[in-house]
Amino acid sequence: MTPSLLVEAFDAVRDGYPADRVVADPMLNEPFISECRRRGLHHAPAVLNHSLLNLRKRGGLTGKPRSKRTHFTNEDDYRFASEMAARFLERREGISLDNVLCDPDLAKEFDRLAADIAPGFSPLQYRWAALNLRKARRLEPEVAARIAPPVAVQKFRAVALDLADVPVDQGLYLFFASKQLLYVGESENLRSRLKKHLDHSDNKGLARWLWEFGADELHIEVQVLAANTDTRVRKALELELIRSREPIFNVKR
């Protein structure tokens, strides 16, 4: 790929914004890909976006006019949703946030996940919040994903949950609302454990929250572990998630 052609395409659409914004903003990224095509760069969009970010990291975009800043005053309203969406895809796909945002299909899935948790915001807002989290070192890779990566990751809305859709395998689970992580647990049978929590949780904090707020705003993520995962490893993974995510109803041990 010819870097000068990539720079030309970037300059044609950037409107004063940096490379991160051109990749994250659908209103800029689609024209960027079109400009690349006009210059004979027929690589996949994910490859073109990655190449632009790598070019910036190597100093290939220096000397440009000062970039416009991107700032949203209401980021607190959807930052947690962006975090959970990013973590979900990172854990399920085994990839970084850059990989998610550079691939248009994965980026759209990220938008859908975030909007399901905290609806009403634009794709750029969700994506920019995730980039800000990473910049603040709040999306650091978690040890759990490297020790025993899940074989499947699923997300459910509790209000519409059919327990038959929950695997009977062992794994980890997370209960969360639109702005906070409530509880992290582990089980040798995810379906039976979730049923127990939703019928009458033995965690007093979670049970009280469910009684007060109901299931309308409750989301559940399950991370299915391989059948040969040792119980001690599963419990260690639970403790690592409690340490790194700080759910409000878990007691740190």
C-alpha positions as CSV (number, residue, x, y, z in Angstrom):
1,M,0.0,0.0,0.0
2,T,1.3,3.4,-1.0
3,P,1.4,5.7,2.1
4,S,1.2,8.8,0.1
5,L,-2.2,7.7,-1.4
6,L,-3.5,7.0,2.1
7,V,-2.4,10.4,3.2
8,E,-4.1,12.0,0.2
9,A,-7.4,10.2,1.1
10,F,-7.1,11.3,4.7
11,D,-6.4,14.9,3.8
12,A,-9.4,14.9,1.4
13,V,-11.9,14.1,4.2
14,R,-10.4,14.9,7.6
15,D,-12.0,18.4,7.9
16,G,-9.3,19.2,10.4
17,Y,-9.8,16.1,12.6
18,P,-7.1,13.6,13.6
19,A,-6.9,10.0,12.3
20,D,-8.7,8.5,15.3
21,R,-11.7,10.6,14.5
22,V,-11.7,9.7,10.8
23,V,-11.7,6.0,11.8
24,A,-14.3,6.3,14.5
25,D,-16.7,8.6,12.9
26,P,-19.0,7.0,10.3
27,M,-19.6,10.4,8.7
28,L,-15.9,10.7,8.0
29,N,-14.9,7.0,7.6
30,E,-17.2,6.2,4.7
31,P,-15.9,9.1,2.6
32,F,-12.3,8.1,3.6
33,I,-12.8,4.6,2.3
34,S,-14.4,6.0,-0.9
35,E,-11.4,8.4,-1.4
36,C,-9.0,5.4,-1.0
37,R,-10.9,3.5,-3.6
38,R,-10.7,6.5,-6.0
39,R,-6.9,6.4,-5.6
40,G,-6.7,2.6,-6.4
41,L,-6.5,1.4,-2.8
42,H,-8.9,-1.6,-2.9
43,H,-8.0,-3.2,0.4
44,A,-10.7,-4.1,2.9
45,P,-11.9,-1.1,5.0
46,A,-10.4,-2.7,8.1
47,V,-7.0,-2.9,6.5
48,L,-7.2,0.7,5.2
49,N,-8.3,2.0,8.7
50,H,-5.5,0.0,10.4
51,S,-3.0,1.4,7.9
52,L,-4.1,4.9,8.6
53,L,-3.7,4.4,12.4
54,N,-0.3,2.7,11.9
55,L,0.8,5.6,9.7
56,R,-0.1,8.0,12.4
57,K,1.8,6.0,15.0
58,R,4.9,6.0,12.8
59,G,4.8,9.7,12.5
60,G,3.6,9.6,8.9
61,L,0.9,12.3,9.6
62,T,3.1,14.9,11.2
63,G,3.1,18.4,9.9
64,K,-0.6,18.6,9.5
65,P,-2.5,21.7,10.8
66,R,-3.5,21.4,14.4
67,S,-6.4,18.9,14.8
68,K,-9.8,19.8,16.0
69,R,-10.8,18.4,19.4
70,T,-13.7,16.1,19.9
71,H,-15.6,16.5,23.1
72,F,-19.1,15.6,24.3
73,T,-20.4,17.0,27.6
74,N,-22.8,14.1,28.4
75,E,-20.3,11.2,28.1
76,D,-21.1,10.1,31.7
77,D,-24.5,9.0,30.4
78,Y,-23.1,6.3,28.1
79,R,-19.4,5.8,29.1
80,F,-20.2,2.6,31.0
81,A,-22.2,1.2,28.0
82,S,-19.2,1.8,25.8
83,E,-16.9,0.0,28.2
84,M,-19.2,-3.0,28.4
85,A,-19.6,-3.2,24.7
86,A,-15.9,-2.9,24.1
87,R,-15.1,-5.5,26.7
88,F,-17.7,-7.9,25.3
89,L,-16.2,-7.8,21.8
90,E,-12.6,-7.9,23.0
91,R,-13.4,-11.0,25.1
92,R,-15.5,-12.7,22.5
93,E,-13.2,-12.0,19.5
94,G,-9.9,-11.9,21.3
95,I,-9.0,-8.6,19.7
96,S,-8.3,-5.0,20.7
97,L,-10.5,-1.9,20.6
98,D,-8.6,-0.7,17.4
99,N,-9.6,-4.0,15.7
100,V,-13.2,-3.4,16.7
101,L,-13.4,0.2,15.4
102,C,-11.4,-0.4,12.3
103,D,-13.7,-3.1,11.1
104,P,-17.1,-1.6,10.0
105,D,-19.1,-4.7,10.8
106,L,-17.6,-5.0,14.3
107,A,-17.9,-1.3,14.9
108,K,-21.6,-1.5,14.0
109,E,-22.1,-4.4,16.4
110,F,-20.3,-2.4,19.1
111,D,-22.8,0.5,18.4
112,R,-25.7,-1.9,18.8
113,L,-24.4,-3.4,22.0
114,A,-23.7,0.0,23.6
115,A,-27.1,1.3,22.4
116,D,-28.9,-1.7,24.0
117,I,-27.3,-0.7,27.3
118,A,-27.7,3.1,27.1
119,P,-29.9,4.0,24.2
120,G,-30.2,7.4,22.5
121,F,-26.7,8.3,21.5
122,S,-24.8,8.4,18.2
123,P,-22.2,5.8,17.1
124,L,-19.5,8.4,17.3
125,Q,-20.4,9.2,20.9
126,Y,-20.2,5.5,21.9
127,R,-16.9,4.9,20.0
128,W,-15.3,8.1,21.3
129,A,-16.1,7.2,24.9
130,A,-14.4,3.9,24.4
131,L,-11.3,5.6,22.9
132,N,-11.3,8.0,25.9
133,L,-11.5,5.0,28.3
134,R,-8.5,3.4,26.6
135,K,-6.6,6.7,26.8
136,A,-7.3,6.9,30.5
137,R,-6.0,3.3,30.8
138,R,-9.4,2.0,31.8
139,L,-9.5,-0.6,29.1
140,E,-6.3,-2.4,29.9
141,P,-6.2,-6.1,28.8
142,E,-7.5,-8.4,31.6
143,V,-5.4,-11.3,32.9
144,A,-8.5,-13.6,32.7
145,A,-8.7,-13.3,28.9
146,R,-5.1,-14.5,28.5
147,I,-5.3,-17.3,31.1
148,A,-8.5,-19.0,30.0
149,P,-10.2,-17.3,27.1
150,P,-13.9,-18.1,26.8
151,V,-15.2,-20.5,24.2
152,A,-18.3,-18.3,23.8
153,V,-19.6,-14.9,25.1
154,Q,-23.3,-14.0,25.2
155,K,-25.3,-11.0,26.3
156,F,-29.0,-11.1,27.4
157,R,-31.5,-8.6,28.6
158,A,-33.0,-10.1,31.7
159,V,-36.5,-8.9,31.0
160,A,-36.6,-11.0,27.8
161,L,-34.4,-13.9,28.9
162,D,-35.4,-17.4,28.0
163,L,-33.3,-19.6,30.4
164,A,-33.2,-22.3,27.7
165,D,-30.9,-20.0,25.8
166,V,-28.4,-19.9,28.6
167,P,-25.7,-22.7,28.3
168,V,-25.5,-25.4,31.0
169,D,-21.7,-25.2,30.8
170,Q,-19.4,-23.8,33.4
171,G,-18.3,-20.2,33.2
172,L,-18.5,-16.6,34.5
173,Y,-21.4,-14.2,34.5
174,L,-21.9,-10.5,35.0
175,F,-25.0,-8.6,36.0
176,F,-25.1,-4.9,35.1
177,A,-27.4,-1.9,34.5
178,S,-27.0,1.0,32.2
179,K,-24.3,2.8,34.3
180,Q,-22.9,0.3,36.7
181,L,-21.6,-3.3,37.1
182,L,-23.7,-5.0,39.8
183,Y,-22.3,-8.4,40.4
184,V,-19.8,-10.9,39.0
185,G,-20.0,-14.7,39.7
186,E,-18.9,-18.1,38.5
187,S,-20.7,-21.4,38.2
188,E,-20.3,-24.9,37.0
189,N,-23.8,-24.6,35.5
190,L,-24.5,-21.1,34.2
191,R,-28.2,-21.8,33.5
192,S,-29.1,-23.1,37.0
193,R,-27.0,-20.3,38.7
194,L,-28.7,-17.5,36.7
195,K,-32.1,-19.0,37.5
196,K,-31.3,-19.0,41.2
197,H,-30.3,-15.3,41.0
198,L,-33.4,-14.3,39.1
199,D,-35.8,-16.3,41.3
200,H,-34.2,-15.0,44.6
201,S,-30.6,-14.2,44.6
202,D,-28.5,-15.3,47.6
203,N,-26.5,-12.1,47.2
204,K,-28.4,-9.6,49.4
205,G,-27.2,-6.5,47.5
206,L,-28.3,-7.9,44.1
207,A,-31.6,-9.3,45.5
208,R,-32.4,-5.9,47.0
209,W,-31.5,-4.2,43.7
210,L,-33.7,-6.6,41.7
211,W,-36.6,-6.0,44.2
212,E,-36.2,-2.2,43.9
213,F,-35.6,-1.8,40.2
214,G,-36.9,-5.0,38.6
215,A,-35.4,-6.7,35.5
216,D,-36.2,-3.9,33.0
217,E,-32.7,-2.4,33.1
218,L,-30.8,-5.5,33.9
219,H,-28.3,-7.0,31.5
220,I,-26.5,-10.3,31.8
221,E,-23.2,-11.3,30.2
222,V,-22.1,-15.0,30.3
223,Q,-18.6,-16.2,29.4
224,V,-18.6,-19.9,28.7
225,L,-15.4,-21.7,29.7
226,A,-13.9,-24.8,28.2
227,A,-15.2,-28.0,29.7
228,N,-11.8,-29.0,31.0
229,T,-11.2,-25.7,32.9
230,D,-10.3,-26.5,36.5
231,T,-12.6,-25.2,39.3
232,R,-9.7,-23.3,40.9
233,V,-9.0,-21.5,37.6
234,R,-12.7,-20.6,37.2
235,K,-12.7,-19.1,40.7
236,A,-9.4,-17.3,40.1
237,L,-10.9,-15.8,36.9
238,E,-13.9,-14.6,38.9
239,L,-11.7,-12.9,41.5
240,E,-9.7,-11.2,38.7
241,L,-12.9,-9.8,37.2
242,I,-14.0,-8.6,40.6
243,R,-10.6,-6.9,41.1
244,S,-10.5,-5.3,37.6
245,R,-14.2,-4.3,37.2
246,E,-15.1,-3.5,40.8
247,P,-18.8,-4.6,40.8
248,I,-20.7,-2.9,43.6
249,F,-22.3,-6.1,45.2
250,N,-19.2,-8.3,45.4
251,V,-17.0,-8.5,48.4
252,K,-13.3,-8.4,47.5
253,R,-11.4,-11.4,48.9
